[in-house]
Amino acid sequence: MNQPPSYTPPKVWKWEMESGGTFANINRPIAGPTSEKELPVGKHPLQLYSLATPNGVKVTIMLEELLALGKTGAEYDAWLIQIRDGEQFGSGFVDANPNSKIPALMDHSTTPPTRVFESGAILMYLADKFEALIPTDPAKRAECLSWLFWQMGSTPYLGGGFGHFYAYAPFKIEYAIDRFTMEIKRQLDVLDRHLAESQYMCGDEYTIADVAIWPWYGALVANKVYEAAEFLDAGTYTHLHRWTGEIASREAVIRGRMVNRVSGPLEEQLHERHDASDFYTNTQDKVEAAS
Ligand SMILES: N[C@@H](CCC(=O)N[C@@H](CS)C(=O)NCC(=O)O)C(=O)O
C-alpha cells in the first residue's frame, strides 16, 4: 500500500491554514454567523433556501411531487444559497439553520414561522403536513422511516468519506479510498438486494425514503457525482439501476433537479423558483438570451 506523508498530530490542534482540497475555503472549526444578512421572503408560505446538491434536490423533488399530487399549499419560493461563496454563514441563514448547511425551510403558514433544517427532517415535516409520500399504516411507516434514517446515517460515508477522498482531497490516500470504497460498495449492495425484492424502498409505494435516497445513490450509479461509477463497478448493481431509471423519469423529479441548479446545461438550471411558470420562462438559457 502506498504511504501518505508522515504526520504526528500536535497535543492541541490549531486552525492555522486551510486543510486543502475542493471546498477548503468554506471549512472552518467554528459555528455561527460571519456577516449580517437577512434572508429574502417571497409570496408563498413555504420559503426554501438551498442549492441543487443531492441534499438540496431531495427537498425540491419533494415539493414538486406534492404539487403534482395537487397539494396546492406546497407552492414555494426557492432562493439560491451559494455555499462556495459562504452565503450559509449569513445571519439570516444561521437563524434558519444554526448548522449553516443547505437545505433550510421556513414555513410562514404558522405564527411564528416554523424553521426546519436537515433534509430528512424537512421531508418528514412536509410529508406529515400534506399527508403524502409517507405510509399511514404503522408497520409501513416504520419501514419508510427506517430507510429515511438509513440514508441520513449512511450518506456521510459516501459524501464526506468516499467522495472527499476519491474526488476532492488534495492528494490520493490509498488507505482512505480503500476504507470508504469498501463501505460504499457495501451500501450499494444493501440497496441492490433490497430493490431486487421491492419496486421502491418501501414496497410498491413511492415514499420520502425514495426521495431521500435517489439523489445520492441514483446519482452515484448514473455517474453524476464524483465520476466514480466505473471505479465502483456500478453497472453490477442492476436492481439499483432499474429503480434509478424509473425515478429519474418522473416529471416532478425532472423539475425538482432543476431548481437552484447552477451547473450543467443552461436549460436545466432554474436559479430561483417562485412560480410553476418559471420552468418555462426563467431557466438560465432564457435569462441569458434576454440579457
Ligand atoms: N445532513 C445535512 C447535510 C447538509 C449538507 O451537508 N449540506 C451541504 C451541501 S450538500 C452544505 O450546505 N455545505 C456547506 C458547508 O459545509 O459549509 C442534510 O441532510 O440536510
The ligand as an SDF file (V2000), in Angstrom:
LIG
                    3D

 20 19  0  0  0  0  0  0  0  0999 V2000
  -27.2700   16.3140    6.9610 N   0  0  0  0  0  0  0  0  0  0  0  0
  -27.4880   17.5200    6.2360 C   0  0  0  0  0  0  0  0  0  0  0  0
  -26.3270   17.7580    5.3090 C   0  0  0  0  0  0  0  0  0  0  0  0
  -26.4390   19.0850    4.5920 C   0  0  0  0  0  0  0  0  0  0  0  0
  -25.1540   19.4230    3.8650 C   0  0  0  0  0  0  0  0  0  0  0  0
  -24.1050   18.7700    4.0560 O   0  0  0  0  0  0  0  0  0  0  0  0
  -25.2280   20.4480    3.0090 N   0  0  0  0  0  0  0  0  0  0  0  0
  -24.0280   20.8670    2.2900 C   0  0  0  0  0  0  0  0  0  0  0  0
  -24.2960   20.8730    0.7870 C   0  0  0  0  0  0  0  0  0  0  0  0
  -24.7440   19.2380    0.2370 S   0  0  0  0  0  0  0  0  0  0  0  0
  -23.6750   22.2940    2.6920 C   0  0  0  0  0  0  0  0  0  0  0  0
  -24.5360   23.1300    2.8410 O   0  0  0  0  0  0  0  0  0  0  0  0
  -22.3800   22.5820    2.8450 N   0  0  0  0  0  0  0  0  0  0  0  0
  -21.9110   23.8890    3.1770 C   0  0  0  0  0  0  0  0  0  0  0  0
  -20.8820   23.8700    4.2650 C   0  0  0  0  0  0  0  0  0  0  0  0
  -20.4990   22.7750    4.7210 O   0  0  0  0  0  0  0  0  0  0  0  0
  -20.4470   24.9530    4.6580 O   0  0  0  0  0  0  0  0  0  0  0  0
  -28.8080   17.4260    5.4560 C   0  0  0  0  0  0  0  0  0  0  0  0
  -29.1220   16.3210    5.0210 O   0  0  0  0  0  0  0  0  0  0  0  0
  -29.5160   18.4400    5.3150 O   0  0  0  0  0  0  0  0  0  0  0  0
  1  2  1  0
  2  3  1  0
  2 18  1  0
  3  4  1  0
  4  5  1  0
  5  6  2  0
  5  7  1  0
  7  8  1  0
  8  9  1  0
  8 11  1  0
  9 10  1  0
 11 12  2  0
 11 13  1  0
 13 14  1  0
 14 15  1  0
 15 16  2  0
 15 17  1  0
 18 19  2  0
 18 20  1  0
M  END
$$$$
